Amino acid sequence: MTRSEIATLTRRVDSQDETLRAVADTVVDVRDIVDGHTGTLAEHTRLHEQHTATLAEHTATLAEHTRLHEQHAATLAEHTATLAEHTGMLREILRRLPPPS
């Protein structure tokens, strides 16, 4: 092998070495980015689970409030009916009373 062939081969090997180093550096950079994204995803997953639990609690509280509201609305309807009944009886009593002197 001649000196010029050796020099050419050396340049080619050096070029390949630089390419391999660049690829390796890129792989390391990509791995670091993926690791960062994996950490971010884990945090988002944790927050999502926390929010899901909070939503479930709020849904249960809302259901309880709705049940109480319906119960109170029914009681109010009963009281309104009783009041209307008593109002009618009171009007009848007042109608039957003699006029004031």
Secondary structure, 3 states (H helix, E strand, C coil): CCHHHHHHHHHHHHHHHHHHHHHHHHHHHHHHHHHHHHHHHHHHHHHHHHHHHHHHHHHHHHHHHHHHHHHHHHHHHHHHHHHHHHHHHHHHHHHHCCCCC
